Amino acid sequence: MKRLVACVLLAAGLVSHAQAQTVREGTYDVAGTNLDGSKYRGTARIKLTSETTCSIEWKTGDTTSTGICMLHENAFAAGYVLGDSVGLVVYEVQPGGVLDGVWTISGEDGAGTETLRLRN
């Protein structure tokens, strides 16, 4: 029984460490897929505004969109405005600060994908 408790505590410690990932301020390279499956690239600039909130601006091709973002454990989410539409993206914070996400826009079917990688 003591071994089981020790294993559970060890596993909980590993999960807590994995959830302690963070998002850093800076410029990220963006690679994603649109709702129709076509690919896009660009940049995103994240500016921290508190320990858990930030602002974000994406530039992909001729398009610029801005939004607010929030970090909670290993989830990083952003709401944004794109033209007359409102969008939502939810990323999972990966080791090394890579953000893997899915996104959608109000009134549209489906979801796109997006990965952000912090530039060195």
Backbone as JSON Lines, residues from 0, in Angstrom:
{"i":0,"aa":"M","n":[0.82,-1.19,0.0],"ca":[0.0,0.0,0.0],"c":[0.87,1.26,0.0]}
{"i":1,"aa":"K","n":[1.96,1.24,0.79],"ca":[2.85,2.4,0.83],"c":[3.46,2.66,-0.55]}
{"i":2,"aa":"R","n":[3.79,1.59,-1.28],"ca":[4.35,1.77,-2.63],"c":[3.33,2.41,-3.56]}
{"i":3,"aa":"L","n":[2.06,1.98,-3.43],"ca":[1.0,2.56,-4.25],"c":[0.85,4.04,-3.97]}
{"i":4,"aa":"V","n":[0.84,4.42,-2.7],"ca":[0.73,5.83,-2.32],"c":[1.92,6.61,-2.85]}
{"i":5,"aa":"A","n":[3.13,6.05,-2.72],"ca":[4.32,6.72,-3.22],"c":[4.25,6.92,-4.73]}
{"i":6,"aa":"C","n":[3.78,5.9,-5.47],"ca":[3.64,6.02,-6.92],"c":[2.61,7.08,-7.29]}
{"i":7,"aa":"V","n":[1.5,7.12,-6.58],"ca":[0.47,8.12,-6.85],"c":[1.02,9.52,-6.59]}
{"i":8,"aa":"L","n":[1.74,9.7,-5.47],"ca":[2.32,11.01,-5.17],"c":[3.36,11.41,-6.2]}
{"i":9,"aa":"L","n":[4.18,10.47,-6.63],"ca":[5.18,10.75,-7.66],"c":[4.5,11.15,-8.97]}
{"i":10,"aa":"A","n":[3.48,10.43,-9.37],"ca":[2.74,10.75,-10.59],"c":[2.1,12.12,-10.48]}
{"i":11,"aa":"A","n":[1.53,12.45,-9.33],"ca":[0.92,13.77,-9.13],"c":[1.96,14.87,-9.27]}
{"i":12,"aa":"G","n":[3.16,14.61,-8.75],"ca":[4.23,15.59,-8.88],"c":[4.64,15.79,-10.32]}
{"i":13,"aa":"L","n":[4.67,14.72,-11.1],"ca":[5.01,14.83,-12.52],"c":[3.94,15.59,-13.28]}
{"i":14,"aa":"V","n":[2.67,15.35,-12.97],"ca":[1.58,16.06,-13.62],"c":[1.64,17.54,-13.27]}
{"i":15,"aa":"S","n":[1.87,17.85,-12.01],"ca":[1.96,19.25,-11.61],"c":[3.09,19.95,-12.32]}
{"i":16,"aa":"H","n":[4.24,19.25,-12.46],"ca":[5.37,19.85,-13.17],"c":[5.02,20.09,-14.64]}
{"i":17,"aa":"A","n":[4.34,19.15,-15.26],"ca":[3.95,19.31,-16.67],"c":[2.98,20.47,-16.82]}
{"i":18,"aa":"Q","n":[2.11,20.67,-15.83],"ca":[1.14,21.74,-15.91],"c":[1.76,23.09,-15.59]}
{"i":19,"aa":"A","n":[2.98,23.11,-15.1],"ca":[3.62,24.36,-14.73],"c":[4.27,25.04,-15.93]}
{"i":20,"aa":"Q","n":[3.99,24.57,-17.14],"ca":[4.52,25.21,-18.34],"c":[4.09,26.68,-18.35]}
{"i":21,"aa":"T","n":[4.83,27.49,-19.04],"ca":[4.49,28.9,-19.1],"c":[4.59,29.4,-20.53]}
{"i":22,"aa":"V","n":[4.02,30.54,-20.75],"ca":[4.09,31.21,-22.05],"c":[4.96,32.44,-21.87]}
{"i":23,"aa":"R","n":[5.91,32.62,-22.77],"ca":[6.82,33.77,-22.66],"c":[6.42,34.86,-23.63]}
{"i":24,"aa":"E","n":[6.7,36.08,-23.24],"ca":[6.47,37.23,-24.1],"c":[7.46,37.18,-25.26]}
{"i":25,"aa":"G","n":[7.02,37.6,-26.44],"ca":[7.91,37.65,-27.58],"c":[7.2,37.4,-28.89]}
{"i":26,"aa":"T","n":[8.0,37.21,-29.94],"ca":[7.5,36.95,-31.27],"c":[7.57,35.45,-31.55]}
{"i":27,"aa":"Y","n":[6.47,34.92,-32.09],"ca":[6.35,33.5,-32.38],"c":[6.16,33.3,-33.88]}
{"i":28,"aa":"D","n":[6.74,32.24,-34.41],"ca":[6.44,31.82,-35.77],"c":[5.14,31.04,-35.74]}
{"i":29,"aa":"V","n":[4.27,31.32,-36.71],"ca":[2.95,30.7,-36.78],"c":[2.88,29.78,-37.99]}
{"i":30,"aa":"A","n":[2.36,28.57,-37.79],"ca":[2.06,27.64,-38.89],"c":[0.7,27.04,-38.59]}
{"i":31,"aa":"G","n":[-0.21,27.12,-39.58],"ca":[-1.54,26.61,-39.3],"c":[-2.27,26.15,-40.53]}
{"i":32,"aa":"T","n":[-3.48,25.67,-40.29],"ca":[-4.39,25.29,-41.37],"c":[-5.69,26.05,-41.19]}
{"i":33,"aa":"N","n":[-6.23,26.53,-42.31],"ca":[-7.51,27.23,-42.31],"c":[-8.65,26.23,-42.19]}
{"i":34,"aa":"L","n":[-9.86,26.76,-42.07],"ca":[-11.04,25.91,-41.95],"c":[-11.21,25.0,-43.16]}
{"i":35,"aa":"D","n":[-10.75,25.44,-44.33],"ca":[-10.86,24.62,-45.54],"c":[-9.68,23.68,-45.74]}
{"i":36,"aa":"G","n":[-8.73,23.66,-44.78],"ca":[-7.57,22.77,-44.86],"c":[-6.34,23.38,-45.5]}
{"i":37,"aa":"S","n":[-6.48,24.57,-46.12],"ca":[-5.3,25.21,-46.71],"c":[-4.36,25.68,-45.6]}
{"i":38,"aa":"K","n":[-3.08,25.78,-45.94],"ca":[-2.06,26.13,-44.95],"c":[-1.76,27.62,-44.97]}
{"i":39,"aa":"Y","n":[-1.3,28.12,-43.82],"ca":[-0.85,29.51,-43.73],"c":[0.34,29.59,-42.78]}
{"i":40,"aa":"R","n":[1.08,30.69,-42.91],"ca":[2.22,30.99,-42.03],"c":[2.2,32.46,-41.69]}
{"i":41,"aa":"G","n":[2.89,32.8,-40.62],"ca":[2.98,34.2,-40.22],"c":[3.71,34.33,-38.9]}
{"i":42,"aa":"T","n":[3.37,35.4,-38.18],"ca":[3.96,35.65,-36.88],"c":[2.86,36.03,-35.89]}
{"i":43,"aa":"A","n":[3.18,35.84,-34.62],"ca":[2.3,36.31,-33.55],"c":[3.19,36.98,-32.51]}
{"i":44,"aa":"R","n":[2.72,38.06,-31.97],"ca":[3.45,38.79,-30.93],"c":[2.62,38.74,-29.66]}
{"i":45,"aa":"I","n":[3.19,38.16,-28.6],"ca":[2.51,38.06,-27.31],"c":[3.17,39.05,-26.35]}
{"i":46,"aa":"K","n":[2.33,39.86,-25.71],"ca":[2.8,40.82,-24.71],"c":[2.09,40.51,-23.4]}
{"i":47,"aa":"L","n":[2.85,40.17,-22.36],"ca":[2.26,39.85,-21.07],"c":[1.72,41.1,-20.4]}
{"i":48,"aa":"T","n":[0.51,41.01,-19.85],"ca":[-0.1,42.14,-19.15],"c":[-0.28,41.86,-17.66]}
{"i":49,"aa":"S","n":[-0.15,40.59,-17.26],"ca":[-0.16,40.18,-15.85],"c":[0.42,38.77,-15.8]}
{"i":50,"aa":"E","n":[0.35,38.13,-14.65],"ca":[0.88,36.76,-14.52],"c":[0.05,35.76,-15.32]}
{"i":51,"aa":"T","n":[-1.21,36.08,-15.6],"ca":[-2.08,35.12,-16.29],"c":[-2.71,35.67,-17.56]}
{"i":52,"aa":"T","n":[-2.55,36.95,-17.86],"ca":[-3.19,37.53,-19.04],"c":[-2.17,38.19,-19.96]}
{"i":53,"aa":"C","n":[-2.58,38.37,-21.22],"ca":[-1.7,38.97,-22.21],"c":[-2.51,39.53,-23.37]}
{"i":54,"aa":"S","n":[-1.82,40.24,-24.24],"ca":[-2.4,40.65,-25.51],"c":[-1.65,39.9,-26.6]}
{"i":55,"aa":"I","n":[-2.31,39.67,-27.73],"ca":[-1.7,38.92,-28.82],"c":[-2.09,39.57,-30.15]}
{"i":56,"aa":"E","n":[-1.15,39.6,-31.07],"ca":[-1.42,40.1,-32.42],"c":[-0.81,39.13,-33.41]}
{"i":57,"aa":"W","n":[-1.66,38.67,-34.36],"ca":[-1.21,37.75,-35.41],"c":[-1.08,38.53,-36.71]}
{"i":58,"aa":"K","n":[-0.06,38.2,-37.5],"ca":[0.09,38.71,-38.86],"c":[0.32,37.51,-39.76]}
{"i":59,"aa":"T","n":[-0.66,37.25,-40.62],"ca":[-0.57,36.14,-41.56],"c":[-0.97,36.68,-42.93]}
{"i":60,"aa":"G","n":[-0.01,36.69,-43.85],"ca":[-0.28,37.27,-45.16],"c":[-0.65,38.74,-45.02]}
{"i":61,"aa":"D","n":[-1.77,39.14,-45.63],"ca":[-2.25,40.52,-45.55],"c":[-3.14,40.76,-44.35]}
{"i":62,"aa":"T","n":[-3.34,39.75,-43.52],"ca":[-4.31,39.82,-42.43],"c":[-3.62,40.05,-41.09]}
{"i":63,"aa":"T","n":[-4.17,40.99,-40.32],"ca":[-3.74,41.23,-38.95],"c":[-4.95,41.11,-38.05]}
{"i":64,"aa":"S","n":[-4.81,40.38,-36.95],"ca":[-5.89,40.29,-35.97],"c":[-5.29,40.45,-34.58]}
{"i":65,"aa":"T","n":[-6.08,41.0,-33.67],"ca":[-5.62,41.24,-32.31],"c":[-6.59,40.63,-31.32]}
{"i":66,"aa":"G","n":[-6.06,40.33,-30.14],"ca":[-6.93,39.75,-29.13],"c":[-6.33,39.8,-27.75]}
{"i":67,"aa":"I","n":[-7.06,39.2,-26.84],"ca":[-6.6,39.04,-25.47],"c":[-6.37,37.56,-25.23]}
{"i":68,"aa":"C","n":[-5.48,37.25,-24.3],"ca":[-5.18,35.86,-24.02],"c":[-5.04,35.62,-22.53]}
{"i":69,"aa":"M","n":[-5.12,34.34,-22.18],"ca":[-5.06,33.94,-20.79],"c":[-4.39,32.58,-20.67]}
{"i":70,"aa":"L","n":[-3.57,32.43,-19.64],"ca":[-2.9,31.18,-19.35],"c":[-3.47,30.59,-18.06]}
{"i":71,"aa":"H","n":[-3.81,29.3,-18.12],"ca":[-4.24,28.56,-16.93],"c":[-3.65,27.17,-17.0]}
{"i":72,"aa":"E","n":[-2.69,26.89,-16.11],"ca":[-1.95,25.63,-16.09],"c":[-1.35,25.4,-17.47]}
{"i":73,"aa":"N","n":[-1.73,24.34,-18.19],"ca":[-1.12,24.13,-19.51],"c":[-2.08,24.48,-20.64]}
{"i":74,"aa":"A","n":[-3.13,25.24,-20.32],"ca":[-4.06,25.73,-21.34],"c":[-3.83,27.21,-21.56]}
{"i":75,"aa":"F","n":[-3.76,27.6,-22.82],"ca":[-3.56,28.99,-23.21],"c":[-4.64,29.32,-24.22]}
{"i":76,"aa":"A","n":[-5.48,30.29,-23.93],"ca":[-6.61,30.61,-24.8],"c":[-6.58,32.08,-25.19]}
{"i":77,"aa":"A","n":[-7.12,32.36,-26.37],"ca":[-7.2,33.74,-26.84],"c":[-8.51,33.96,-27.56]}
{"i":78,"aa":"G","n":[-9.12,35.09,-27.3],"ca":[-10.25,35.57,-28.07],"c":[-9.74,36.68,-28.96]}
{"i":79,"aa":"Y","n":[-10.24,36.76,-30.18],"ca":[-9.7,37.76,-31.11],"c":[-10.79,38.25,-32.06]}
{"i":80,"aa":"V","n":[-10.49,39.36,-32.7],"ca":[-11.37,39.94,-33.71],"c":[-10.67,39.82,-35.05]}
{"i":81,"aa":"L","n":[-11.4,39.31,-36.04],"ca":[-10.89,39.17,-37.4],"c":[-11.95,39.75,-38.32]}
{"i":82,"aa":"G","n":[-11.73,40.97,-38.79],"ca":[-12.75,41.66,-39.58],"c":[-13.96,41.93,-38.71]}
{"i":83,"aa":"D","n":[-15.13,41.46,-39.16],"ca":[-16.36,41.62,-38.38],"c":[-16.68,40.4,-37.52]}
{"i":84,"aa":"S","n":[-15.78,39.43,-37.48],"ca":[-16.03,38.18,-36.76],"c":[-15.21,38.11,-35.47]}
{"i":85,"aa":"V","n":[-15.7,37.3,-34.56],"ca":[-15.0,37.02,-33.31],"c":[-14.49,35.59,-33.39]}
{"i":86,"aa":"G","n":[-13.26,35.37,-32.95],"ca":[-12.68,34.04,-32.99],"c":[-12.19,33.6,-31.63]}
{"i":87,"aa":"L","n":[-11.93,32.31,-31.53],"ca":[-11.42,31.71,-30.31],"c":[-10.37,30.68,-30.69]}
{"i":88,"aa":"V","n":[-9.24,30.71,-29.98],"ca":[-8.2,29.7,-30.17],"c":[-7.81,29.17,-28.79]}
{"i":89,"aa":"V","n":[-7.64,27.86,-28.71],"ca":[-7.21,27.21,-27.47],"c":[-5.96,26.41,-27.78]}
{"i":90,"aa":"Y","n":[-4.88,26.73,-27.06],"ca":[-3.6,26.05,-27.25],"c":[-3.29,25.19,-26.03]}
{"i":91,"aa":"E","n":[-2.54,24.13,-26.26],"ca":[-1.95,23.37,-25.17],"c":[-0.47,23.74,-25.14]}
{"i":92,"aa":"V","n":[0.02,24.16,-23.98],"ca":[1.42,24.54,-23.84],"c":[2.26,23.27,-23.77]}
{"i":93,"aa":"Q","n":[3.16,23.14,-24.72],"ca":[4.04,21.98,-24.82],"c":[5.4,22.31,-24.21]}
{"i":94,"aa":"P","n":[6.22,21.31,-23.93],"ca":[7.58,21.58,-23.45],"c":[8.32,22.5,-24.42]}
{"i":95,"aa":"G","n":[9.14,23.37,-23.88],"ca":[9.88,24.32,-24.69],"c":[9.06,25.53,-25.09]}
{"i":96,"aa":"G","n":[7.84,25.64,-24.56],"ca":[7.0,26.8,-24.85],"c":[6.3,26.76,-26.18]}
{"i":97,"aa":"V","n":[6.27,25.61,-26.85],"ca":[5.53,25.48,-28.11],"c":[4.04,25.45,-27.77]}
{"i":98,"aa":"L","n":[3.24,26.16,-28.55],"ca":[1.8,26.21,-28.35],"c":[1.11,25.5,-29.5]}
{"i":99,"aa":"D","n":[0.4,24.4,-29.22],"ca":[-0.35,23.65,-30.23],"c":[-1.82,23.92,-30.0]}
{"i":100,"aa":"G","n":[-2.51,24.43,-31.04],"ca":[-3.89,24.81,-30.82],"c":[-4.86,24.49,-31.94]}
{"i":101,"aa":"V","n":[-6.12,24.74,-31.61],"ca":[-7.23,24.68,-32.56],"c":[-8.0,25.98,-32.43]}
{"i":102,"aa":"W","n":[-8.59,26.41,-33.56],"ca":[-9.3,27.69,-33.54],"c":[-10.57,27.62,-34.38]}
{"i":103,"aa":"T","n":[-11.43,28.59,-34.14],"ca":[-12.65,28.72,-34.92],"c":[-13.06,30.19,-34.97]}
{"i":104,"aa":"I","n":[-14.0,30.49,-35.84],"ca":[-14.53,31.85,-35.99],"c":[-16.05,31.77,-35.91]}
{"i":105,"aa":"S","n":[-16.65,32.78,-35.28],"ca":[-18.11,32.79,-35.12],"c":[-18.81,32.67,-36.47]}
{"i":106,"aa":"G","n":[-19.85,31.84,-36.51],"ca":[-20.64,31.67,-37.72],"c":[-20.05,30.73,-38.75]}
{"i":107,"aa":"E","n":[-18.91,30.12,-38.46],"ca":[-18.26,29.22,-39.41],"c":[-18.28,27.79,-38.87]}
{"i":108,"aa":"D","n":[-18.33,26.82,-39.75],"ca":[-18.26,25.42,-39.36],"c":[-16.8,24.98,-39.29]}
{"i":109,"aa":"G","n":[-16.51,24.06,-38.4],"ca":[-15.19,23.44,-38.34],"c":[-14.2,24.18,-37.48]}
{"i":110,"aa":"A","n":[-12.98,23.69,-37.54],"ca":[-11.88,24.26,-36.76],"c":[-10.61,24.19,-37.58]}
{"i":111,"aa":"G","n":[-9.75,25.17,-37.37],"ca":[-8.42,25.16,-37.96],"c":[-7.42,24.74,-36.9]}
{"i":112,"aa":"T","n":[-6.18,24.57,-37.3],"ca":[-5.12,24.23,-36.36],"c":[-4.05,25.31,-36.42]}
{"i":113,"aa":"E","n":[-3.28,25.42,-35.34],"ca":[-2.22,26.42,-35.33],"c":[-1.16,26.04,-34.31]}
{"i":114,"aa":"T","n":[0.11,26.21,-34.7],"ca":[1.24,26.0,-33.81],"c":[2.05,27.29,-33.76]}
{"i":115,"aa":"L","n":[2.39,27.71,-32.55],"ca":[3.25,28.87,-32.33],"c":[4.56,28.39,-31.74]}
{"i":116,"aa":"R","n":[5.67,28.88,-32.28],"ca":[7.01,28.55,-31.77],"c":[7.74,29.85,-31.51]}
{"i":117,"aa":"L","n":[8.2,30.03,-30.28],"ca":[8.9,31.24,-29.89],"c":[10.22,31.36,-30.67]}
{"i":118,"aa":"R","n":[10.44,32.52,-31.26],"ca":[11.7,32.77,-31.95],"c":[12.81,32.95,-30.94]}
{"i":119,"aa":"N","n":[14.0,32.5,-31.29],"ca":[15.17,32.67,-30.38],"c":[15.82,34.0,-30.58]}
